[in-house]
Amino acid sequence: MPNGAGGRLGAVVWLYDEPAAPTERQRHLLGLYLQCAAEHLARRLSLFRAESALAAVQEELLPARLPRVPGVRLAVRHFAGPHGGGDWYDVLPLPEAALGLSVGGVTGSGPGAVAAMGRLRASLRAYAVMEGEDPVAVLSDLELLMRLTEPARSATALFGYAEPASRKIVIAGAGHCPPLIVGPRRCEFVETTLSAPLGMLACWEAPSVEVRPEAGETLLLYTDGLLRRTGESMDRAFSRLHSAASTAAPDVRDDPDALVDHVLHKVLGRQRCEEPHPEDVVLLAARF
């Protein structure tokens, strides 16, 4: 089956129930059909290759593996949209045995959004190393960078500075979904205060919040794609997420990998996780 570009996509076999030979008209119609089918398949194949290449680039811009940090167990799940999205996550070891946790998302989709995501994530890493103990300053620096270098975009972000030894986390958010803390005695959203996304105001700043997880509690960070993929209103999606986390069995809560899989299954189901969807999903768990 020629694809019109000098190559071949495959072969077509014409079978008869009894000995026969196609007429000239049948040959002509078959040729027209094969030409249309080959062009359609070639376009689909080209699109599939482009989407696969974009997904590979997006994965390369995110951490290849999570670091090993004493006092914390980590797990993450990431599902990218077929057209390339701008959601990211990061776990960064910092001086004095601290840990930086971040999730965020850039507006838009496609190669431009993926490239912008990579630039912002790399910049946030640099700011976290310089002044990670002040998450508000980290996000303020990122907002200034966005206004100067990405004026046509906005982004939501959440950054937490964790001290595993003392189980203390300071979190600041910019228009991002509130994290969820899950443990044997509580399951509640962390009030990161209502603030505008980065790039929406002339000068961004919002107060941080301090969280002190008890031993065995897990902090869940996620992007809004987890909620939007449910197809429900945001209020119902938040309730679904809270219910999924709060009903996890004790052995599931004790294992961050099992917990993120449990939450994804309860919130989205297997089909919504695996089927193509324009929304990226990030779910990051840190058990203290």
C-alpha positions as MATLAB code, in Angstrom:
seq = 'MPNGAGGRLGAVVWLYDEPAAPTERQRHLLGLYLQCAAEHLARRLSLFRAESALAAVQEELLPARLPRVPGVRLAVRHFAGPHGGGDWYDVLPLPEAALGLSVGGVTGSGPGAVAAMGRLRASLRAYAVMEGEDPVAVLSDLELLMRLTEPARSATALFGYAEPASRKIVIAGAGHCPPLIVGPRRCEFVETTLSAPLGMLACWEAPSVEVRPEAGETLLLYTDGLLRRTGESMDRAFSRLHSAASTAAPDVRDDPDALVDHVLHKVLGRQRCEEPHPEDVVLLAARF';
ca = [
       0.000    0.000    0.000;
       1.981    3.089   -1.179;
       1.620    6.217    0.991;
       2.318    8.766   -1.727;
       5.722    9.714   -0.304;
       7.813    6.996   -1.889;
       7.251    4.478    0.910;
       4.836    1.709    1.758;
       2.589    1.258    4.773;
       1.619   -2.361    4.272;
      -0.264   -4.735    1.995;
      -3.890   -5.491    1.187;
      -5.152   -9.001    0.412;
      -8.331   -9.472   -1.625;
      -9.977  -12.860   -0.995;
     -12.735  -14.617   -2.983;
     -15.023  -17.435   -1.897;
     -14.400  -19.131   -5.230;
     -11.914  -18.792   -8.084;
     -12.346  -15.372   -9.731;
     -10.448  -12.355  -10.997;
     -11.317   -8.675  -10.352;
     -12.770   -6.715  -13.207;
     -11.153   -3.525  -14.469;
     -13.766   -1.413  -12.645;
     -13.173   -3.281   -9.419;
      -9.437   -2.715   -9.769;
     -10.021    1.008  -10.313;
     -12.308    1.356   -7.299;
      -9.912   -0.620   -5.141;
      -7.041    1.637   -6.208;
      -9.010    4.751   -5.220;
      -9.899    3.206   -1.877;
      -6.318    2.192   -1.156;
      -5.053    5.656   -2.060;
      -7.433    7.323    0.398;
      -6.727    4.731    3.097;
      -2.959    5.051    2.667;
      -3.059    8.862    2.930;
      -5.224    8.653    6.053;
      -2.973    6.048    7.671;
       0.126    8.069    6.784;
      -1.313   11.152    8.485;
      -2.265    9.136   11.566;
       1.180    7.554   11.695;
       2.873   10.940   11.370;
       0.696   12.352   14.163;
       1.432    9.355   16.382;
       5.179    9.769   15.867;
       4.995   13.504   16.613;
       2.972   12.927   19.794;
       5.356   10.166   20.902;
       8.367   12.432   20.336;
       6.702   15.266   22.263;
       5.823   12.928   25.140;
       9.424   11.692   25.240;
      10.731   15.260   25.411;
       8.262   16.078   28.186;
       9.354   13.061   30.214;
      13.014   14.011   29.755;
      12.253   17.457   31.230;
      10.942   15.843   34.429;
      12.978   13.947   37.045;
      14.147   10.561   35.820;
      13.869    9.198   39.359;
      12.954   10.466   42.796;
      15.810   11.055   45.242;
      16.353    8.994   48.365;
      16.003   11.261   51.381;
      16.229   10.015   54.994;
      12.938   10.418   56.822;
      10.765   10.621   53.663;
       9.290    8.037   51.309;
       8.268    9.350   47.906;
       6.082    8.245   45.011;
       4.794    9.981   41.898;
       2.499    9.309   38.945;
       2.426   11.449   35.816;
       0.107   11.134   32.816;
       0.679   13.538   29.935;
      -1.963   14.702   27.487;
      -1.541   13.542   23.870;
      -0.682   17.040   22.645;
       1.915   17.778   25.319;
       1.005   19.660   28.463;
       2.748   21.980   30.856;
       2.351   20.184   34.207;
       5.479   19.436   36.204;
       6.656   17.990   39.501;
       9.989   18.080   41.274;
      11.671   16.764   44.407;
      14.939   18.497   45.161;
      17.396   17.701   47.988;
      18.481   20.989   49.570;
      21.238   22.024   52.014;
      20.981   21.048   55.680;
      19.071   17.835   54.865;
      16.034   19.772   53.653;
      13.807   18.875   50.729;
      12.026   20.967   48.117;
       8.687   19.710   46.814;
       6.984   21.366   43.856;
       4.145   20.834   41.419;
       2.774   23.243   38.872;
       1.279   23.769   35.478;
       1.777   26.173   32.575;
      -1.204   27.310   30.521;
      -1.657   25.878   27.050;
      -0.532   22.693   25.373;
       1.814   21.593   22.642;
       5.564   22.066   22.187;
       5.448   25.679   23.400;
       3.846   24.733   26.715;
       6.272   21.831   27.190;
       9.259   24.112   26.547;
       7.910   26.781   28.922;
       7.358   24.108   31.569;
      10.962   22.988   31.261;
      12.269   26.540   31.625;
      10.100   27.315   34.657;
      10.885   24.058   36.420;
      14.624   24.589   35.927;
      14.333   28.170   37.178;
      12.334   27.110   40.218;
      15.091   24.616   41.052;
      17.656   27.412   41.014;
      15.535   29.675   43.211;
      14.880   26.789   45.608;
      18.620   26.241   46.080;
      19.195   29.944   46.716;
      16.278   30.675   49.073;
      14.221   27.522   49.426;
      13.549   28.086   53.130;
      11.291   30.971   52.046;
       8.760   29.479   49.603;
       7.084   32.855   49.080;
      10.385   34.305   47.858;
      10.880   31.314   45.554;
       7.506   31.832   43.874;
       7.962   35.611   43.790;
      11.221   35.172   41.896;
       9.521   32.755   39.514;
       6.700   35.236   38.928;
       9.170   38.010   38.091;
      10.956   35.710   35.661;
       7.653   34.850   33.989;
       6.722   38.497   33.500;
      10.084   39.144   31.851;
      10.471   35.998   29.746;
       6.986   34.455   29.358;
       4.664   37.503   29.225;
       1.974   35.687   27.233;
       1.651   32.807   29.711;
       0.492   32.185   33.230;
       1.149   29.270   35.549;
       0.017   27.801   38.820;
       2.597   26.477   41.255;
       3.033   25.053   44.707;
       6.375   24.913   46.500;
       7.097   23.348   49.863;
      10.281   23.501   51.933;
      10.412   20.362   54.072;
      12.661   19.526   57.022;
      12.171   15.753   57.403;
      14.078   15.494   60.680;
      11.654   17.835   62.451;
       8.685   16.950   60.189;
       8.095   20.586   59.321;
       6.907   21.822   55.902;
       6.454   25.457   54.832;
       4.262   25.747   51.738;
       3.338   28.600   49.413;
       0.898   28.370   46.533;
       0.091   30.487   43.488;
      -3.377   29.696   42.216;
      -2.719   25.992   42.714;
      -4.858   23.224   44.209;
      -4.341   22.816   47.973;
      -2.296   19.777   49.042;
      -3.919   17.016   51.028;
      -2.474   15.543   54.203;
      -3.458   11.940   54.882;
      -2.866    9.947   58.046;
      -4.415    7.532   60.535;
      -6.210   10.313   62.436;
      -6.893   12.953   59.802;
      -7.422   13.609   56.116;
      -7.645   17.296   55.344;
      -6.709   19.875   52.761;
      -3.906   22.251   53.693;
      -5.174   25.820   53.440;
      -2.529   27.433   51.242;
      -4.679   30.599   50.980;
      -6.330   31.863   47.843;
      -3.792   33.506   45.540;
      -3.565   34.395   41.866;
      -1.585   32.294   39.401;
       1.871   33.471   38.422;
       1.857   36.011   35.610;
      -1.611   37.358   36.413;
      -0.663   40.263   38.696;
       1.910   43.055   38.436;
       3.406   41.921   41.744;
       2.621   38.510   43.183;
       2.875   37.632   46.847;
       0.903   35.438   49.211;
       1.538   34.213   52.748;
       2.975   30.766   53.347;
       1.535   28.134   55.676;
       3.385   25.802   58.019;
       2.415   22.135   58.247;
       3.722   19.650   60.807;
       2.800   16.139   59.683;
       2.788   13.461   62.327;
       4.846   10.319   61.927;
       3.245    8.173   59.247;
       1.307   10.975   57.576;
       1.547   11.630   53.837;
       1.396   14.906   51.963;
      -0.289   14.615   48.544;
       0.511   17.243   45.917;
      -1.320   17.170   42.588;
      -2.294   19.226   39.552;
      -5.815   20.226   38.593;
      -5.832   17.712   35.750;
      -6.561   15.046   38.390;
      -9.796   16.891   39.185;
     -10.717   17.919   35.644;
     -10.370   14.396   34.262;
     -13.292   13.326   36.461;
     -15.646   15.371   34.242;
     -17.416   16.640   37.365;
     -17.636   20.073   38.952;
     -14.579   21.100   40.949;
     -16.466   20.829   44.245;
     -17.514   17.247   43.497;
     -14.028   16.413   42.240;
     -12.455   17.715   45.471;
     -14.942   15.630   47.461;
     -14.081   12.565   45.374;
     -10.362   13.101   46.028;
     -10.898   13.546   49.777;
     -13.071   10.435   49.941;
     -10.522    8.375   48.003;
      -7.690    9.349   50.347;
      -9.687    9.056   53.575;
     -10.954    5.554   52.788;
      -7.507    4.106   52.058;
      -6.751    1.059   54.190;
      -3.960    1.350   56.796;
      -1.523   -0.766   54.774;
      -2.219    1.419   51.717;
      -1.606    4.639   53.670;
       1.703    3.238   54.874;
       3.001    2.790   51.308;
       3.147    5.960   49.163;
       3.198    3.940   45.926;
       0.102    2.031   46.972;
      -1.579    5.246   48.126;
      -1.132    7.137   44.845;
      -2.387    4.119   42.880;
      -5.375    3.811   45.209;
      -6.260    7.498   44.869;
      -5.940    7.438   41.087;
      -8.117    4.331   40.836;
     -10.816    5.762   43.122;
     -10.824    9.243   41.572;
     -10.418    8.367   37.902;
     -10.745    4.644   37.462;
      -8.448    2.613   35.230;
     -10.041    3.825   31.994;
      -9.594    7.551   32.664;
      -5.961    6.978   33.609;
      -5.114    5.077   30.457;
      -7.245    6.740   27.774;
      -5.925    9.861   25.973;
      -7.087   13.095   27.595;
      -6.054   16.714   27.007;
      -5.403   17.255   30.733;
      -2.074   16.293   32.303;
      -2.163   14.592   35.695;
       0.508   14.754   38.394;
       0.142   13.086   41.788;
       3.127   13.311   44.153;
       3.195   11.691   47.613;
       5.672   12.368   50.422;
       5.287   10.184   53.538;
       6.978   11.421   56.697;
];
